[in-house]
Amino acid sequence: MNKKLLFLTKTSLAKKTKSKWFKIINLLLLILIVGVINIDSIITFFGGDFNQKLEIVVIDHTNEVGETFKMGVKSAEKALDKDPKIEVKTTTKTKKEIEKKIGKKVLVIFDASNKDLLKAQVISDGVIESTDYQLITTALSTTKYNYGLMHSNINPNELEKISSPIKVNRVILDKEKNSDSDNMDMVMGTVFPTIILPFFMLIIFLVQMIGSEIYEEKSTRSMEVIISNVSPKTHFLSKMFSANIFAITQGLLLLIYGAVGLLIRGSIGNSSAVTSLTAQISDIWNLLVKSGFVEKLSYIIPLTLVLLVFSFFAYSLVAGILASMTVNMDDYQQIQSPIMLVLLVAYYLAIMASMFHGSLFIRVLSYVPFISCLLSPALLVLGQISILDVMISIVLLLLFNMIVMKKGLKIYKEGILNYSNEKVWKKFKQTLKKSR
């Protein structure tokens, strides 16, 4: 049995990895991932320029706010943490003269107003980027503020006291909570969905792959030849092992593609882009450290990996058992729908985990097989469940796999040689009754 299992696993794995489909898809994934990571360099190569300076031409009819606006733009760039890329120039030319040759420039016209104190007109040939327009409006507001101070008898110091934001001394009475909870919520809203997305995609990939392979063997009638030489159990286990090994291998390849993209960015990317990426990574890392996420990785990573491995087997078990009932493409689509729906629920629950503070309902859901692989790590990071709760999830998932394996093999044995045209769920219920 072991030799046959090993042979079938190797054959199934080789069939997947040596196919043209596998090579083409991975080539496209490599190009896509490397391209996305180096998108700015690619656009620059084809004529774009992320570092091109935006030129703002100022017509100052007040003869007082030109320099103030220029300083306001610089302050706004610094406040918004943007690289300096806006150049402000004051001109004595008329509006019509500038508009004739405006090109990619932005024209700002200042006029004094009895009603509004100061008015501004922003003119451009096309739509201004939202971040640049936000920066311009911020600088305009600052300019009007300073212009108002110059033409009023208000004491600047007193005005600053009035307009400055109130200082808040935040006190949290619950000792188990701290001010870093907000940072943790931010991690769960930005970093964590990015981390679990590959696992979500791999499970989808796993379910589709194991189901399609069994469906293909049944539709071509090659299943009868295989089962006449090996037991249904050996055949089923070979499908599970090959599919899981293939999915894990594909996950590792995605990590390698990402590393290649980063290496290429570091070697050919422009210095400002590399500096910007480094700064972003540094900011994310500091956020993770401050939130306490990094300290928890020593036990979060091992527990999550164990949950994921057991969940891979759980999903492949159910997908394989249900796929044994299929005889056409419609049946194959039907058996995937409930599995995908449960997986989607698990993914969204993991993303929204921070909204369920102290909820017993969400804690109970973290024990449920299929859902626990994504939800339990999220709740563990947030501190809403303990390591013991995750261990309970792992034990329940292991028991689920053992029960499904025992009962499912009987269903699989009946299903793989069942070519009845009855509805797939009706066949499943009938086969389930027979296997008791």
N, C-alpha and C positions, 0 to 999 in steps of 0.2 A: 504493500500500500504506500509506504513512504517513497519508494522509487517512482511509482506512478504519479504520486502527488507532486514530487519534485519535477518530473518530466513535464507534466501538464502545466505547472506553474511557469517553468522556463519557456515552454512553447508559447503560452499565452502572453508572457511578458515580451518575448522576442517579436511576436506578431505585432504588438503595439509599438515597440520602440524602433522597429525596422521598417515600418510602413512609411510611405511617402507623405501621408497626412501628418504624422508626428513630426517629421523633419521640416515640412513646410510651415506648420503652425508654430514650431519653436523658432524657426528663422524669423517669422513675422513678429513673434513676441519679443525676440532679441532686438529687432529693428525698432519696434514700437517703444519698448522700455528705454532703450538708449536714446531714441529720438525725443521722448518726452522729457527725460532728464536734461538733455542738451538742446531744448527747443529754442532758447535764445540765441545760441551759436548758429543753429540752422537758419533761423530767420535772418540773422545778420549776414550769413553767407549768401543768401539770395536777395540781398539788397536792403534788408531792414536794419534798423539801428536802435537797440534798446537804450543806448547812452546818448542819443541825439538830443541836443539841448533845445528846449522850447524857448523861442524868443518872444518876449512881451514888449511891445512898443507903447510908451505912455505919452499921451498928450495931456498936459497938466494946465488947464485953463485957470487954476487958482494960483499957480506958481509957488505952491507951498507943500504939496504932498508927494511929489515925485520921488524924492529920496526916502521919505517915510514908507511909501508903498514898497520900494525896493528892499528896505530892511525888513518889512513885514513878510515879504516872500521868503527871505532867508530864514526868518524865525519860524515860519509855518513849515518849511522843509525840515527843519531840525525837530520841530514838535511832532511831525508826522513820521519821523525817522526815515525820510527819503533821501536818496543820494542827490546832491545839488545838480539839477539839470535844467533849471529855468534861469534865463538871462534877461534882465530887465534893463531897457534903454529908454531914456527920455528923448523926445524929438520935438522940433519946432515946426515940422511939416504939418500940413492940413489933413483933415480926415479923408478927403477925396484922394489926395496924393498917396496916402498909405493904403487905402482900399484897392487901388489899381494894381499894386504889386504886393498884396498881402501874403500870398502863398501860404506857408504853414505858420506864419506869425499870428500873434494875438494882439489886437489893438485894445487898449484900455484908455478911456477918455474920462477925465475928472472935471466936474463942474460944481461950482458953489450953488447952494440952494437955500432960499429963505425958509422954505417949509421943512426940508429934510437935512439941512446943514450942508451935506455933501452928497452928490449923486455920481454914479459911475456907470459907464457904458462899456460892455465887453463885446468886441466884434471879432469874428473869425470866419474863415472861408468854409470850414467844415465843423463837425462836432468835436468839441474838446474832450479829451479823456476825462472820465469822472474823477479820478484822483487829482489830476492837474486842475480841474475846475474847482474841486473842493479846496485845494490849496490857494487858488486865486481869490475865492470868496472869503476865505479866512484872512488873507492879507488885506483885502478890501475893508473888512470889518475892523481890523486893527488900525488901518489908516484913518477911517472915520472917527474912531475912538480918540486917536491922538490929535486929529484936526479939531475935534470938539473941545479938547482940553486947552488947546492954544487960543481958542476964541471964546472962552468962558472964564468966569471968575471962580470956578470950582477948585478947591485945594486938591492937587493930585494925590497927596498922601491919604486924605480922607476918602477920596473916591476909590482908591485902591483897597482900603479897608472894607468899604461897602460892597464892592464888586468881587472881592476874593472869596473863594469857596469856604464854607464853614469847616472847621477842623473837628473831626469826629473821633472820639476815643472809644473804640469798639471793645466791648467786654462780653465774653461768652462764658456763661456760668457752668455749662456742662464741660467737665474736665476732659472728657473723651473727645470733645470737638476742639478745633482750633481755627485760627484765621486761614490756615492753608486749605481748608475745605473748599473754598472758592477755586483755588488752584487745581484741586483734584477734580472738581466738576469740569473745569476747562480741559483737563487732560482727557476726561471721559468723553467730552464733546468733540475733541479734535484729534488727539493722538491715538486713542484706543480704537475708534472705528477704522482707522488706517491700518492698525496692527492686525485686527481680526478679519478684515476683508479678504486677505489671501486664503485664510482657513475656510471662510464661507464659500469662496469660489472653488476651492479644492474639493469640498464635500459635494458640491453640485456636479463637478467634473467626475467624481468617483461614482455617484449614483447613476449618472447618464452612461458612463463607460461600462459598468458591470451589467446594467440592464440591457444595453444595446448588444453586447457580446452574446449574452444568453439568447436574446431575441433572434439574433442572426443565425445562431446554430440551430434554433428550432425552425426558423423559416426556410432554411436550406436542407432540413432533414438530416444534417450531419450529427445531430444530437443522438439519434438512434445508434449510429455506428460507435460513438464515443462511449455511451452507456453500456453497450454490449461488451466493452473491454475493461471498463473501470466502474467502480461503485458510484452511485449518486453523491455520496458523502465526499469521496475523493475529488470528484468533478467540481462540486460546490466549493470545497475548501481551496482548490486551485484557482478558481475564479476570484475568490475573496483575497487570497494572498497576492496574486498577480496585480489585481486592481489597486490594492492598498500600497504595494511597493511602487507601482507606477505613479500613483498620486503623490506619494512622498517625494519620489524622484523629481517629479514635475515641479513641486514646491521648491526643492533645492535649486533646480535650474533657474527658477524665477529670481531667487536670491542672487545667484551668480550673474544673471543678466543685469540686475540692479547695480551690483558691484562694478561690472564692466562699464556701465553708463557713468558711474561716479568717477572711475579712473580716467575715462575719456574726457569727462568734463574738467578734471584737474589738469590734464595734459595739454588739451587744445583750447579749453575755454578761456575767454578773456579774463584778465585779472580782477576786474570789478565784479564780474559774475561769480567767480570763485569766492571772492571775499564776501559777497552778499550771501551765498549759500552757506559758507562757514559761519557767518554771523547768525543766520536763521537756525542752523543746527545747534549752535551754542545757546541760543535763546531757548529752544525747545528743551535742551538738556538741562539748563538751569531751572526751567519750570518743573521738569520731572524731579529734579533733586529737591527743590523747595517743597514740592507737594508730598514728598516722602515715597514717591513711586519707585525710585531706584533702590531704596533700602529693601523694598518688598520683593524685588525681582528674584532674590535667592531662593524663595519658596514658591513664588507665583509661576515662574517658568517651568520647573519640574512638574508641579501639579497640573498646570495647563496642558503640558505635553502628554501626560498620562491620560487626562480627560479626552484630549483630541484623538489619541491612538485608539482608545476604547470606543469613542464615538464614530471614528472611521469604520470600525468593524461593525458597530450597530447599524449604521446607515447602509453599509454594503450587505449585511445580513438581510435586512428587510427588503432592500432593492433586489437582491438576487432571488429571494423567495417569491416576491410578487412578480418578477420578470418571468419566472418559470410558468406562470399562467398565461402568458401572452402568446398569441398566434398571428397578430397583425399589428400594424403601426398604431392604430387607434387604441388597442389594448395597452400598448407600450406607453403612450402618452397619458393614459388614465392612471396607470400605477405610479407615474412620477409626480403627478399633481399634488396629492396629499403630503408626500415626502418633502417636496419643495416648499409647500405652505408652512409646514412645521419648522423647517429650517429658516424661512423668512421671519417667522414669529420670534424665533430664538435670536436672530440677528438684531431685530429692532428692539427687543427687550434689553439686550446687552447695551445698545446705544443709549436707551432711555433709562438705564438702571439708576442714575442719580436722581431721577424724579420720584423714586419709590422709597424714600428714606424711612427705614424701620418697618416697612410693610411686611406683614406675615405672608401675604399672598405671593409676593415676589420671592421670598425666601423659600417657600414650598416649591415654587416653580424651578428654583435652582437645583432641586433634587431630581427633577424629571429627566429621564434619558432623552436624547436628541436635543434637548434645550440646554442642559447643564454645561455642555462643552463650551458654549459661548457666554452664557449668563453667569455661571459660577465665578469665572475669573474676573468678570466685571464687578460683581458684588464684593469679591475678595479685595480688589484694589480699593474700592470705596470704603472698606471696613464695615460693610453691612452684614457680612457673614464671616465666620472664622475658618481656620484651617480644618477644624473638625467637621464643619459643614461640607467643605469640599471633599474631604475623605468619605463622608456619607454618600455624596454624589457619585464618587468613583466606585464605591462598593455596590450601590444600587445599579449603576451602569454595567458593572461586571456581572451581577446576578441576572440582569436583563439579557445580556448577551448569551449567558449560559442557557437560560430558559428558551430564548428564541432559537438558539442553535439546536437544542434537543427537540423542540416541537417543530421547528422550521424544516429540519431535514426530512421529516416525514411528509410534509407538504410539498417540499421540493421534489422528492422522489416520485410523488403522484403527478405533480404538475408538469415536469419536463417532458413527459411522454403523453400528455393530454393535449390533443389537437382539436378539441371540441370548439365549436363556434359560439358557444354560449357566452354571455357577458362575463368579463373577467372577474368582477366582484362576486358574481353568483357562483362561478367555478371555485373561487377561493373559499367561500362559505361551505360549499359541498365537500371540498377537499379537507377543510379544517375539521369537519364533522367525522370524516372517515379516519383521520389520523389520531383521533382520541382513543 
